[in-house]
Amino acid sequence: MGFEVLWHFNVTQENQSTRLRAVHCLRNVLCIGQLPFTSIYRLPHTTALNVTEYIKYFNLTAVTCTERHPYTGKENSYSCSVQIIRAPEISCTVHFSTDTVPGEGHCDVHNIYFIERPYTCIWYQLNMKSGEKTKIAHIHVTNYVDHGYHVSGTCTAIISQPTSGQFTYEILLLPEGLRVKAAT
């Protein structure tokens, strides 16, 4: 079992700074008290806090963390560090060649800086008339190419061609939570 980890945000609104407890991770894998627009990933020796969505809505000026020793209860910050990881870039297309052959959805994912967790593309088909959204594929990013300081990869899905109606395609890239529309 590891240490408890407490994450705090300094947020500025209307020239006033506030310190908020963003999340409290207990000694096991459970994390509680999470602020909206954040996500937490807990590995045996690492806790990663994703603030990508949070900074779209709030002026985040600092992220700090402390560890609480499991036996003494003393809080230390000596082993906490903050890494700013740019979100990857993703572009996707869907192509149908004939009426009888399934189509192909393809995404190129560039500038991946954090590969400790596998990247996944979740494909959705959106019916333009009804607004219905259907999950049609859950594919891991593959074909990784190392560019030295970042990597790139692809994810490809076989897509059944709809018999009628107008559809668009949306792809959710995890663990970042990026959503993009596919060009058709």
Salt bridges, closest charged atoms under 4 A:
GLU4 OE1 - HIS24 NE2 2.57
GLU4 OE1 - ARG68 NH1 3.21
GLU53 OE2 - LYS56 NZ 2.90
GLU75 OE2 - ARG68 NH2 3.02
GLU89 OE2 - ARG86 NH2 3.57
ASP108 OD1 - HIS106 NE2 3.01
GLU170 OE2 - LYS133 NZ 2.89
GLU170 OE2 - ARG179 NH1 2.86
GLU170 OE1 - LYS181 NZ 3.65
